[in-house]
Amino acid sequence: MGMTVAQKILARAAGLPSVKVGEVVEPRVDLAMSHENAALVMNQFLEIYKETGLAPRVWDPARIAIILDHRVPAESAKTATNQKRIRGFVKEQGIAKFHDVRADEGGICHQILPEMGYVHPGYVVVGTDSHTTSHGALGALAFGIGATEMAAVWALGSVLNVEVPDTIKVVVKGKLDAQVLPKDVILHLIGRISAEGANFKVLELHGPTIREMSVAGRLTLCNMSVEAGATSGIVPADEETARYLREEAHLAETLEPVVPDADAAYCQTVEIDAAALAPQIACPHTVDNVKPVTEVAGVHVDQIVIGSCTNGRLDDLEVAARTLRGKRVARGTRMLIFPASWRIYRQALQKGYLADLIDAGAVIMNPGCGCCLGVHQGALGDKEVALSTTNRNFKGRMGNPNAEVYLCSPAVAAASALTGAITDPRG
Amino acid sequence: MAKVVLTLGDDVSTDAIYPGRFMATVLPSETPQFCFADLTEFNRALNGKQIAKGSVIVAGNNFGCGSSREQAASTLKGHELVIVAKAFARIFLQNSANLGLRTVICPTLEAKEGDELELSAAEVQNKTSGKRFPIVPLPKARQDVIDAGGLIAYARKRLVERARRA
């Protein structure tokens, strides 16, 4: 029996000729990513070394990435102190892939890793962030872990006790409507298989629609695969992966793409007809409460958010700028833009997108997680409604349990900004 | 015997267990104060020590979905609560094993607030209703870590073994 992409990557990383679903392996880690929660990882890392008589040294400082993005610039003294401690640890341990709160290197971890070329096809990537699944867009097996699990990775260089997951094959065929975006594909999939439909499983994404999609779009798909519970979402590496890594991430190294065997075994196959898809929307308060946008059109929106690790890339900002150019955000609605990195911010600045958005009344925020997780920058008032291109709409997610969050594509968000109500971008 | 102190439905997210606005608080010694912070009465009862250690939260499918934040496990562990759910989300289940938070997978459980449960390795007995419900064993990859007393102890053992060999 052949192997899926996840099986092949795990077999290689565990030094085994093959692995079976359910087998327990200890894959060595190619890249270990953390953000502000590195403060907790550090604490647990030092705990592991306690009373061992060994000096705490990370297994490989070149394979650890730390990106400050969740609360930047710091919203509180507590966060600022955590970030200060992280800087000290980074220096002491010689961690090179560190991205501080700086416009010449900063951004959201799930954009920094791809654009810096830190993730290669076939890599095992772990991150103390559930949206680490994003990096499957480059043909890697990337999954979220907790802080203590990461502390063990920092100490030992491998993930202890990984059960080889089953894989669901997703095949997407057909041409998307101009106003239907990768975000709509993944929202539709989550709605179909539910928030736990892929729990403990990998989503392997195939089909002509995926092959024609840019890495930016694939990052959106893989980013949200965790919202179906998936351990990881993977787009097997192809020409587009290589183009992105060479042209946009300036990677010179040889790539080793991993593709599934022709007789790989999947636990389930899901087919999506992209041509039949309408713009989708995830209604409060679960990500799998997905409907065609037409069903909730007209709902008043107080705050529109475009950005985040899901939809803060140049393509997304272009959609917003094109829609809002020469027009105004409706009175009674405010609009926040969070570019996914400072590189994207600069590109959007040079292309004039940011000026278009500012002239329309949108507020351009600094790259970072911003209001997505409800910590700072753009909290919602009681009974307010947000329409957002981010990835979660749980009760309280944007800092207020008495508010509602709808999730959509940048096209839906931009069209709705003009009217102040949920609007179908197809007109 | 353990009392059911809270019953919840499906898809309880880590944002519900430990809201994002408290994420700057990371240490297991400090996270328990924000446990289910938006369920204000329950949170007050926990912080007022009105809920006995070993008390049970009963939940539906996909408990702990969403963010990988380990605070969601450490905040519950801090009150020594036991979570009995129909099913758990992967990262939360892993974090629980790593921190020694007791989780029980019981897909058919029927229990309401105030019921007394008896938890064994094979089943949950609802002493109040007299019914018994089978338990699904935890993924085997987690059991080694649990048996070692959590991931810190397990990783420490592995680290020392490696240093000895080198």
Interface residues (C-beta under 8 A of the other chain):
Chain A: V24 E36 N37 A39 L40 N43 Q44 E47 I48 Y49 K50 T52 L54 H70 R71 E75 S76 K78 T79 N82 G127 T128 D129 S130 T132 G144 I145 G146 A147 T148 E149 A151 A152 A155 L156 L160 N161 V162 E163 A195 E196 N199 F200 G229 T231 T286 D288 L373 G374 V375 R392 F394 K395 G396 R397 G399 P401
Chain B: D11 S13 D15 A16 P19 G20 R21 M23 A24 T25 V26 L27 D38 N61 N62 C65 G66 S67 S68 R69 E70 Q71 A73 A87 A89 R90 I91 Q94 N95 N98 L99 P139 K140 A141 R142 D144 V145 G150 L151 I152 Y154 A155 R156 R158 L159 V160 R162 A163
